[in-house]
Each structure stands twice: as structure tokens, then as C-alpha cells.
């Protein structure tokens, strides 16, 4: 193992010892005191299988046959989730053929960040993760299930499902995705027209035509944002079949992969609490860094870790990022999309390179056995159409998309931690050119994306500028993504100005070329220093040195009155989430509404 990976893992385990032991004790207690089905009364069972066939009733009521609970995020608005309509029947048929049964335990909400991007609904996006977690727990609370299959793909949905499933860590849990849509118009062309539209040089009809040519059919969007990062991470955790992430929804292997998942869940898969541990968590972080994945996971992985009793920090991610090589160039981190990544060698090549170079632990538990052997093997359809994995030679067929660990695109992962007199934040530099990674300029302070847009259109930002957009943290308005600003800031950068963004909000998993210091904590609504910034203050953002500072004398700066942050709006359902805004943790601890005792033990254990 690489010494830094070993050191981070060891320190993580030591720091988390008490809380991790408490989590495992809770899982053991649940297994012993509340085993699936066995503590249910006859009336409970009768309600739980009333709509089943007589054979299914016999299997569920008998208590010895495995019954799988399906958590389904299907809807036919999300292109990635539309193919899931047929998956519950596939799972039921597969389980029945193996002597078991399966039931849809619950549907969970699945919102599309693409639809809500720049809209009021985006203020529900991050909180939807925790709603999904609670909905997952509600479905599994019936205690009818011996194992779980989670059907989900997109941004907050997969992390939410895993958060909820970790409350049932005594059960085996598997994830199944559906794959990306075919490649449409090149992402670079889409970005170009977006910037033309922002500059008033393309009309709505031209922009809609380009957007529709990019997002055009069933499957995930093809850029490497949060949804596709989710898929790689579920593979890295050992919860989703290796090589399955980027097969198209129409691929003939898809039904076979569903059957294979059910077979392994019913035969060899260990409990979730044995799969998600310190070693597999580090593997997931490494996979994220090596692929230039979504910055949203600097929140999600921290929240997931805490749900499993593990105290993962931004400092851990930063230290790993300093040594993990960047092996993938996929939009917005490059010109290619995830289909090109799959064709170049896919996750099999990626994991093989990371494992053999000592960046991924090979001693982990997975749903199909010990170690990463299958991860480093190419998935293909066998003679009978069943999935098989070949451990033959793997090589990248496109070195502009995937590179070996010995000759990476960069010798670091590209996610860095920034600190200074404004607090802590993260920045993703893997898609930012080196000459843009250090910016010193006067700031212009905004309270919304719309205000920045208006200033851009009025020509007020045609200069070196660091745009500060505050009041966008989890306590303020749910921490929406601020991707709507990207075309305006990108246009300014293309005009030759030094430009950066500083915010207590989030950027999309598709954020790219403009340096963006995001997730600034403490946020403005919690009295963070960002609330005391004023137009014209000179900010220094140095991604190389890991520094973000305001160049104002401490006494003067601290004496300033903090700007007020408006309460969250109450239209379009946002009023229902005031309770979340009032109780959410900060970005550094995952921006979650759940109370955790990581690092302090679990008083309920």
C-alpha cells in the first residue's frame, strides 16, 4: 500500500474506534433482538404478504426463505430512472427461481437536479438526500426482509439510500443502476452554446436545441457528474457489480446483472456493516479522486461515513488527494464522456491500476467475496448470456481518456482543502488550468445567482473579480447547486480576466474550468466570516498553497457587522423544510439533519 493511504486509513480507524464499535454493536443488537420476520406476529405477517401468491406466502410465512426488500427510486421523469420500471419484476422472478421472494418495500423520491438547476426547487435538492434516507428506513422498518436491493442512480438518491440502508447494517444490501444514455452532442459544444446564450449571442431556441441533443434518451446524463460518480463509488464500496456502471440501459447484460445481483445477495453477500468500513470508504474516496469525480461527494461521503460510525474529514480527503493520481479525463474534467471511458477500459482498468499501485485496499469485503479481484477484471457476456469477468490483460485503448497509474494525467486527485481567515472550503482543480489556480482580486458580493447574472449583463463584472455568493449554505436555503453562474463566470475568464467564485453553497458535479471555492464553512447564516465581506475587499485564492484569505486587517474585519441572511422561502414546498434548515449540520460534517455521535461513541449502544 502507498504509505499515505495506509496512514490515512490507520488514523481514520483509530479516530473512529469508539463510534465505529458503537455502530457495529447496534447492528449486532438489531440482528439478535429483531431478526427479520421472526419477531412479527401472525397479524403482522398477514398484512405484509396479503397481496402475494400462495407460494410467496408460504415462503415468507415459513420464516426460513430469504425475502428481499426492494427500495425503488423509479419515476419516468428522470431519464436515468425510467429504465427501473421493469427491475422489480426481474428481481422478484430471480428471487423466486432461487427459492426466495422479493417485495417492493418502498418507493423513495427522486428529483432531477437538471430540471431544478437555477430554479427554486434546487433548494430541496440536498435535503432530498436525507428524505430518501428516511423513506428507505421507513420501507425497511416493516422488518420483513432478509436482504435489500436499492434501485437508484442519480445525485442525492444513491447517497440517501445508502444512508438509510446503513441503519439496517445487519442485512446484506446491493445497488443496481441502469447505465448512461448514448452519447449526444459533445459536451464541449453544449458548454460553448451555453456561454453564447449567457452573452446574449444565442437565443432560447438555439440553446434548447443543444440541450435536447445532449439529454436525449433513457439513461444517465453522459458527463461525469454526481450521478455517474455514484456508480463508480458503489462499485468501489463493493455494493454494485463490477463493470456494470456504464453499460447502456438497453445492453443485453442488464437483466443478467439483475439476476446475478440477486443470486449473490441470497448466497454470499455479507451484512452491509461488514462491507462499508474504513478500508472500503478509503477505496471509495480514492476512486472519486482518481476520476475527478463530483465535489458533491465531499459532503455525501462524510455523511455516509458518519452513518457507519466513521469520522471521515475533509483533511483525510485532502491528504489522499495529494498522492492519488488522476487517471481519467472525462467531462467536465476533459472532452470525453462516460461512454468513452467505458470503451477505453472502464472501471476494470481503473481499479486494476489503483489496486496494483497500492492506492486501493485489496483486503475489503464485497458482496461477492473478499478482495478486489473481480473489480480488476473485464465484464462480458458468457456463452449462456450470464455475466462473467475475465482477468486477462487490461489496457486503455484511449490514453486521452484513461491512463495508467505510472503515467497519469496528474500526480494528484485535484480536490483540495482551502483554509484561512474565511473558514474552510474545498476546491476541485482537476478541470482548472494551472494559470487559473491562483487568483487575487477585489470581490463583488451577491446574495443570489440572479443578482450575479444581472451584474454580468450590466457589464459590471468586466474586470478581475472574485464573485462571492453567500447565504447559500444548508442553514440558509438548503445549499442549492449554483451551476447557473458557470456560463457567466466562464465567459469572463475567456475574456482574459482573472475570475473565481467563493460561496457557502455548492456547485454542480458538472462544474469545471473556473476556480470555485465552495462549501465554505461556517456559512453566512451561521455567522461565518463570509457574512462580513464587502464589495471591493481583496481576496486571495491560492489553490496550490491551500489558502483562501481576505486581505483586511483583523481588527477592522472582526468589528464589521455581519450581513443579514434572508430566511428560506416557503413557496414550491420549501416551507416544509424549515425544520431541516434549522437543524442541519455544517458542510464539514456532511450537511445532514441526522444527529450523530461520531468521535464520541454512540450513547444508544
C-alpha positions in Angstrom: 0.0 0.0 0.0 1.1 3.6 -0.6 2.3 4.9 2.8 -0.1 7.9 2.8 -3.1 5.7 2.0 -2.1 3.4 4.9 -1.5 6.3 7.3 -4.9 7.9 6.5 -6.7 4.6 6.9 -5.0 3.8 10.2 -5.6 7.3 11.6 -9.3 7.1 10.4 -9.8 3.8 12.2 -8.1 5.0 15.4 -10.1 8.2 15.5 -13.3 6.4 14.8 -12.7 3.4 17.2 -15.4 4.2 19.8 -18.1 5.4 17.4 -17.4 2.5 14.9 -17.6 0.0 17.7 -20.9 1.5 18.9 -22.3 1.3 15.3 -21.3 -2.4 15.0 -22.8 -3.1 18.4 -26.1 -1.6 17.3 -26.1 -3.7 14.2 -25.4 -6.8 16.2 -28.1 -5.9 18.7 -30.6 -5.4 15.9 -29.7 -8.7 14.4 -30.0 -10.6 17.7 -33.1 -8.8 19.2 -35.0 -8.1 16.0 -34.2 -10.7 13.4 -36.2 -10.3 10.1 -39.8 -11.8 10.3 -39.2 -13.9 13.4 -40.5 -11.3 15.9 -43.6 -10.4 13.8 -47.0 -11.6 14.9 -49.3 -13.6 12.7 -51.3 -10.4 12.1 -48.1 -8.6 11.1 -47.2 -11.3 8.6 -50.7 -11.5 7.2 -50.7 -7.8 6.5 -47.2 -8.0 5.0 -47.9 -10.7 2.4 -51.7 -10.2 1.8 -51.2 -9.4 -1.9 -48.7 -12.2 -2.5 -49.3 -15.5 -4.3 -49.9 -18.6 -2.2 -46.3 -19.9 -2.8 -44.9 -16.5 -1.8 -47.0 -16.5 1.3 -45.6 -20.0 2.2 -42.1 -18.8 1.7 -42.4 -15.6 3.6 -44.6 -17.0 6.4 -42.3 -20.0 6.8 -39.5 -17.7 8.0 -36.6 -19.7 6.6 -36.7 -18.5 3.0 -35.0 -15.2 2.1 -37.3 -12.3 1.3 -35.7 -9.3 -0.4 -36.9 -5.8 0.2 -36.7 -3.5 -2.9 -36.2 0.2 -2.4 -37.2 1.7 -5.7 -36.4 5.3 -6.9 -38.3 4.7 -10.2 -40.0 7.6 -11.9 -40.3 8.2 -15.6 -39.2 11.9 -15.4 -35.6 11.1 -14.6 -34.0 9.6 -17.7 -31.7 7.5 -15.6 -34.5 6.1 -13.5 -37.1 5.4 -16.3 -35.5 2.0 -17.1 -36.1 0.9 -13.5 -39.8 0.3 -14.2 -39.1 -3.3 -15.1 -36.5 -4.1 -12.5 -38.7 -5.1 -9.5 -40.3 -7.8 -11.6 -36.8 -9.1 -12.7 -35.8 -9.1 -9.0 -38.9 -10.9 -8.0 -38.5 -13.6 -10.7 -34.9 -14.1 -9.9 -35.5 -14.5 -6.2 -38.4 -16.8 -6.7 -36.3 -19.0 -9.0 -33.8 -19.3 -6.2 -36.3 -20.3 -3.6 -36.9 -16.9 -2.1 -39.2 -13.9 -2.6 -39.0 -10.2 -3.1 -41.3 -7.3 -2.4 -41.1 -3.6 -3.1 -40.6 -2.2 0.4 -40.9 1.5 -0.5 -40.6 4.0 -3.3 -38.4 6.9 -2.5 -38.5 10.4 -4.0 -36.1 11.0 -6.9 -35.7 14.6 -8.0 -33.7 15.7 -11.0 -31.1 18.4 -10.4 -31.1 19.1 -14.1 -34.7 20.1 -14.1 -34.3 22.3 -10.9 -30.9 23.8 -11.7 -31.2 27.5 -11.1 -34.8 27.1 -10.0 -36.4 27.3 -6.6 -36.8 23.6 -6.4 -33.0 23.2 -6.2 -33.3 24.4 -2.6 -34.8 21.0 -1.8 -32.1 19.0 -3.6 -29.6 18.4 -0.9 -32.3 17.8 1.7 -33.9 15.3 -0.6 -30.9 13.0 0.2 -32.0 12.9 3.8 -35.6 12.4 2.9 -34.6 9.4 0.7 -32.7 8.1 3.7 -35.7 8.3 5.9 -38.0 6.9 3.3 -35.6 3.9 2.9 -35.7 3.4 6.6 -39.5 3.6 6.7 -39.7 0.9 4.0 -37.3 -1.4 5.7 -38.9 -0.8 9.2 -41.5 -3.5 8.4 -38.8 -6.0 9.3 -40.0 -8.4 6.7 -36.7 -8.5 4.8 -33.5 -10.6 5.0 -31.7 -8.5 2.3 -32.1 -5.3 0.4 -31.8 -4.2 -3.2 -31.6 -0.4 -3.8 -32.6 0.8 -7.3 -31.2 4.2 -7.8 -28.7 6.2 -9.8 -28.8 9.9 -9.6 -27.4 12.7 -7.5 -28.8 12.6 -3.9 -30.7 9.4 -4.3 -27.9 6.8 -4.1 -26.2 8.5 -1.1 -29.6 8.8 0.6 -30.4 5.1 0.0 -27.0 4.2 1.5 -27.6 6.4 4.5 -30.9 4.8 5.1 -29.6 1.3 4.5 -26.8 1.8 7.0 -29.5 1.9 9.7 -30.1 -1.7 8.7 -26.4 -2.7 8.5 -27.2 -6.1 9.8 -28.6 -7.0 6.4 -26.9 -7.6 3.1 -27.5 -4.7 0.7 -26.9 -4.4 -3.0 -27.2 -1.5 -5.5 -28.3 -1.8 -9.1 -28.1 1.0 -11.7 -29.2 1.4 -15.3 -26.3 2.9 -17.2 -25.8 6.0 -19.3 -27.7 7.2 -22.4 -25.8 7.1 -25.7 -23.5 10.0 -26.5 -25.3 13.0 -27.9 -23.9 16.4 -28.9 -20.4 16.8 -27.5 -20.3 18.4 -24.0 -17.8 21.0 -25.2 -20.3 22.2 -27.8 -23.1 22.3 -25.2 -20.8 24.4 -22.9 -19.9 26.7 -25.8 -23.6 27.4 -26.7 -24.4 27.9 -23.0 -21.7 30.7 -22.9 -23.0 32.2 -26.1 -26.5 32.3 -24.6 -25.2 33.9 -21.4 -23.5 36.5 -23.5 -26.7 37.2 -25.5 -25.2 35.7 -28.7 -27.6 32.7 -28.9 -31.3 32.7 -28.4 -33.5 30.3 -26.3 -34.4 28.2 -29.3 -30.7 27.6 -30.1 -29.9 26.7 -26.5 -32.9 24.4 -26.2 -31.9 22.5 -29.4 -28.4 21.9 -28.0 -29.6 20.9 -24.6 -32.1 18.5 -26.1 -29.4 17.0 -28.3 -27.3 16.4 -25.2 -30.1 15.0 -22.9 -32.0 12.9 -25.4 -33.0 9.4 -24.2 -33.2 6.9 -21.3 -30.1 6.6 -19.1 -27.9 8.9 -17.0 -26.5 12.1 -18.5 -23.2 11.3 -20.1 -20.9 13.8 -18.3 -19.1 12.7 -15.2 -21.2 14.5 -12.6 -22.6 13.2 -9.3 -24.9 10.5 -10.8 -22.1 8.8 -12.7 -19.7 9.3 -9.7 -22.3 7.5 -7.6 -22.0 4.4 -9.8 -18.2 4.3 -9.6 -18.4 4.7 -5.8 -20.9 1.9 -5.4 -18.6 -0.4 -7.3 -15.6 0.8 -5.2 -17.6 0.1 -2.0 -18.3 -3.5 -3.2 -22.0 -3.0 -3.3 -22.6 -2.9 -7.1 -21.4 -5.5 -9.6 -18.0 -4.5 -11.0 -18.1 -3.2 -14.6 -21.9 -2.5 -14.5 -21.8 1.2 -14.1 -21.6 2.4 -17.7 -23.4 -0.3 -19.6 -26.3 1.2 -21.5 -29.9 0.5 -20.3 -30.5 -1.5 -23.5 -27.4 -3.7 -23.1 -28.4 -7.4 -23.2 -26.4 -7.9 -20.0 -28.7 -5.7 -17.9 -31.3 -8.4 -17.0 -28.5 -10.9 -16.3 -26.8 -8.4 -14.0 -30.0 -8.1 -12.0 -30.2 -11.9 -11.7 -26.6 -12.1 -10.7 -27.0 -9.4 -8.0 -30.0 -11.3 -6.5 -28.1 -14.6 -6.6 -25.1 -13.2 -4.8 -27.2 -11.3 -2.3 -29.0 -14.5 -1.4 -25.9 -16.7 -1.2 -22.6 -15.0 -0.4 -23.2 -11.3 0.4 -22.2 -10.3 3.9 -24.1 -7.7 6.0 -23.7 -4.1 4.9 -21.9 -3.2 8.1 -19.1 -5.6 7.1 -18.8 -4.1 3.6 -18.8 -0.4 4.4 -15.9 0.1 6.7 -12.8 2.2 7.0 -10.9 0.4 4.2 -13.8 0.4 1.7 -14.5 4.0 2.5 -10.9 5.0 1.6 -11.3 2.9 -1.6 -14.3 5.0 -2.5 -12.5 8.3 -1.8 -9.6 7.1 -3.9 -11.8 6.2 -6.8 -13.5 9.6 -6.6 -10.2 11.4 -6.7 -8.6 9.3 -9.4 -11.5 10.0 -11.7 -12.0 13.7 -11.0 -15.5 13.0 -9.6 -18.2 15.2 -8.2 -17.4 17.7 -5.4 -20.9 16.8 -4.0 -19.2 13.7 -2.6 -17.1 15.8 -0.2 -20.5 16.1 1.6 -22.0 12.7 0.8 -19.1 10.6 1.7 -18.6 12.4 5.0 -22.3 11.8 5.8 -22.2 8.2 4.8 -19.1 7.6 6.9 -20.7 9.1 9.9 -23.8 6.9 9.5 -21.4 3.9 9.7 -19.7 5.3 12.8 -16.6 6.6 10.9 -15.2 10.1 11.3 -14.1 10.9 7.7 -12.9 14.5 7.3 -12.0 16.9 4.6 -8.5 16.7 5.8 -8.5 13.0 5.0 -9.7 13.7 1.5 -7.1 16.4 1.0 -4.3 14.2 2.2 -5.4 11.4 -0.1 -5.8 13.8 -3.0 -2.2 14.9 -2.6 -0.9 11.4 -3.6 -3.7 9.7 -5.6 -3.0 10.1 -9.4 -5.6 11.4 -11.7 -6.2 8.6 -14.2 -9.4 9.8 -16.0 -10.2 12.8 -18.2 -14.0 12.8 -18.6 -16.1 15.9 -19.0 -16.1 18.4 -17.2 -12.5 17.2 -16.4 -11.9 16.5 -20.1 -13.6 16.4 -23.5 -14.8 12.8 -23.4 -17.9 11.4 -21.8 -18.5 8.2 -19.7 -19.2 6.2 -22.8 -15.7 6.9 -24.0 -14.4 6.0 -20.5 -16.2 2.6 -20.7 -14.8 2.0 -24.2 -11.3 2.9 -23.1 -11.2 0.3 -20.4 -13.8 1.3 -17.8 -13.8 0.8 -14.1 -11.9 -2.6 -14.6 -8.8 -0.8 -15.9 -9.2 2.0 -13.3 -9.5 -0.3 -10.3 -6.7 -2.6 -11.5 -4.4 0.3 -11.8 -5.3 1.8 -8.4 -5.0 -1.6 -6.7 -1.7 -2.6 -8.2 -0.2 0.8 -7.5 -1.2 0.5 -3.8 -3.9 3.1 -3.7 -6.9 0.7 -3.0 -7.1 -1.8 -0.2 -7.4 -5.4 -1.6 -8.5 -6.8 1.8 -12.0 -5.5 1.7 -15.3 -7.5 2.0 -17.6 -7.2 -1.1 -21.0 -8.6 -1.9 -19.3 -11.3 -3.9 -16.3 -12.2 -1.7 -13.0 -11.0 -0.3 -10.8 -8.6 -2.3 -10.9 -6.6 -5.5 -10.2 -9.5 -7.9 -13.4 -9.1 -9.8 -13.0 -5.3 -9.8 -9.9 -5.7 -11.9 -11.5 -8.0 -14.4 -13.4 -7.1 -17.6 -17.1 -7.8 -17.5 -18.5 -9.7 -20.5 -21.4 -11.9 -21.5 -20.6 -15.6 -21.2 -21.8 -18.4 -23.5 -25.1 -18.6 -21.8 -25.6 -14.8 -21.6 -24.7 -14.7 -17.9 -22.2 -12.1 -16.7 -18.6 -13.3 -16.4 -15.3 -11.5 -15.5 -12.1 -12.0 -17.4 -8.8 -11.4 -15.5 -6.8 -11.2 -18.8 -4.6 -8.2 -19.7 -6.3 -4.9 -19.4 -5.1 -1.8 -21.3 -6.5 1.6 -22.0 -7.5 1.9 -25.7 -7.7 5.7 -25.3 -4.9 7.3 -23.4 -6.6 10.7 -23.7 -9.4 9.3 -21.5 -7.8 6.7 -19.2 -4.2 6.5 -18.3 -2.1 4.0 -16.2 -1.0 4.9 -12.7 2.6 5.0 -13.8 1.8 7.7 -16.4 -1.2 9.7 -15.0 -2.8 12.9 -16.2 -1.7 14.4 -12.9 0.1 13.1 -9.8 -2.8 14.3 -7.5 -6.5 13.9 -7.4 -7.4 17.5 -7.8 -9.7 18.1 -4.8 -8.0 20.4 -2.3 -8.9 21.8 1.0 -8.6 25.6 1.4 -8.3 27.4 4.7 -7.7 30.9 6.1 -9.4 33.7 7.8 -12.7 33.0 5.9 -13.0 29.4 7.2 -12.6 26.1 5.4 -13.8 25.1 1.9 -13.0 22.7 -0.9 -11.9 23.4 -4.5 -11.7 21.0 -7.4 -8.8 21.9 -9.7 -8.6 18.8 -12.0 -10.6 20.8 -14.6 -9.0 24.2 -13.9 -5.9 25.2 -15.9 -2.8 25.8 -13.9 -2.7 29.5 -14.7 -6.2 30.0 -13.2 -5.5 28.2 -9.9 -4.2 31.3 -8.2 -6.4 34.4 -8.2 -6.0 37.7 -6.2 -8.7 40.3 -6.9 -11.3 42.6 -5.4 -14.5 40.8 -4.6 -18.1 41.5 -5.6 -20.6 40.2 -3.1 -24.0 38.8 -4.1 -26.9 37.3 -2.2 -28.2 35.2 -5.2 -27.3 33.8 -8.6 -29.8 36.1 -10.1 -28.0 39.2 -8.7 -24.7 38.0 -10.3 -26.5 37.4 -13.6 -27.8 41.0 -13.6 -24.4 42.4 -12.7 -22.9 40.4 -15.6 -25.5 41.6 -18.1 -24.9 45.2 -17.0 -21.2 44.9 -17.7 -20.3 45.4 -14.1 -18.1 42.3 -13.9 -15.8 43.0 -16.9 -12.6 43.1 -14.7 -10.6 40.9 -12.5 -13.1 39.8 -9.9 -13.8 37.1 -7.2 -17.5 36.7 -7.1 -18.8 35.9 -3.6 -22.2 34.4 -3.5 -23.3 34.0 0.1 -26.4 32.9 2.0 -26.4 29.7 0.0 -25.4 27.2 2.8 -27.5 24.4 4.3 -29.0 26.6 7.1 -29.8 29.4 4.8 -31.7 27.8 1.9 -30.7 24.2 1.7 -27.4 24.7 -0.1 -28.5 24.6 -3.7 -26.1 24.0 -6.6 -25.1 27.2 -8.3 -24.2 25.9 -11.7 -26.4 28.6 -13.3 -23.5 31.0 -12.8 -20.9 28.9 -14.6 -21.5 30.3 -18.2 -21.2 33.9 -16.9 -18.0 33.3 -15.0 -16.6 31.2 -17.8 -17.3 34.0 -20.3 -15.4 36.5 -18.1 -12.5 34.1 -17.9 -12.5 33.7 -21.6 -12.3 37.5 -22.0 -9.0 37.4 -20.2 -10.0 38.4 -16.7 -8.8 36.7 -13.5 -12.0 35.2 -12.2 -13.0 32.9 -9.2 -16.0 32.0 -7.2 -16.3 31.9 -3.4 -19.5 30.6 -1.9 -21.0 28.7 1.1 -23.2 26.9 -1.5 -22.5 24.0 -3.8 -21.5 23.8 -7.5 -22.9 21.1 -9.8 -21.0 17.9 -10.4 -20.5 19.4 -13.9 -18.6 22.4 -12.6 -15.3 22.9 -14.4 -12.9 25.5 -15.6 -13.5 28.4 -13.3 -11.8 28.0 -9.8 -14.6 27.7 -7.3 -14.1 27.7 -3.5 -17.2 26.0 -2.4 -18.9 24.6 0.7 -17.3 27.5 2.7 -17.9 26.7 6.4 -19.0 28.2 8.7 -21.7 29.6 6.3 -23.1 33.1 6.4 -26.3 32.0 8.1 -24.2 30.6 11.0 -22.3 33.8 11.4 -19.4 32.8 9.3 -16.8 35.4 8.2 -18.2 35.4 4.7 -21.1 37.4 6.1 -18.7 40.3 6.8 -17.2 40.6 3.3 -17.9 43.8 1.5 -17.6 44.8 -2.2 -14.0 45.7 -3.0 -12.3 43.6 -0.3 -9.3 41.9 -1.9 -9.4 38.2 -1.7 -6.5 35.8 -2.3 -7.3 32.3 -3.5 -4.3 30.1 -3.9 -5.3 26.5 -4.7 -1.7 25.4 -4.7 -0.9 26.7 -1.2 -4.4 25.7 0.1 -5.2 29.2 1.1 -8.3 31.5 1.0 -8.0 34.8 2.8 -9.5 38.3 2.8 -6.8 41.0 3.0 -8.4 43.2 5.6 -6.8 43.9 9.0 -8.2 41.5 11.6 -9.5 44.2 14.0 -11.3 46.0 11.3 -12.7 42.9 9.7 -13.9 41.4 13.0 -15.6 44.7 14.0 -17.8 44.6 11.0 -21.5 43.8 11.4 -22.4 40.5 9.6 -24.8 40.9 6.7 -28.3 39.5 7.3 -29.3 36.3 5.6 -32.9 36.0 4.5 -34.9 33.2 5.9 -35.6 30.4 3.5 -38.6 30.9 1.1 -41.8 29.0 1.7 -43.1 28.6 -1.9 -43.0 25.4 -4.0 -42.7 23.2 -1.0 -39.8 25.0 0.6 -41.8 25.9 3.7 -41.9 22.2 4.7 -38.1 22.1 5.0 -37.7 24.9 7.6 -37.2 22.1 10.2 -34.3 20.8 8.1 -32.7 24.2 7.7 -32.9 24.8 11.5 -31.3 21.5 12.4 -28.8 20.7 9.6 -25.1 20.2 10.4 -22.4 22.2 8.6 -20.8 21.2 5.3 -17.7 19.8 7.1 -19.9 17.1 8.7 -21.9 16.3 5.7 -24.7 18.9 5.8 -27.0 16.3 7.3 -30.1 16.6 9.5 -29.4 13.5 11.4 -27.8 13.7 14.9 -24.5 11.7 15.0 -22.1 10.9 17.7 -19.0 10.2 15.6 -15.8 10.5 17.5 -17.7 10.4 20.8 -19.2 6.9 20.9 -22.9 6.2 20.5 -24.8 6.7 23.7 -27.5 4.4 22.5 -25.2 1.4 22.0 
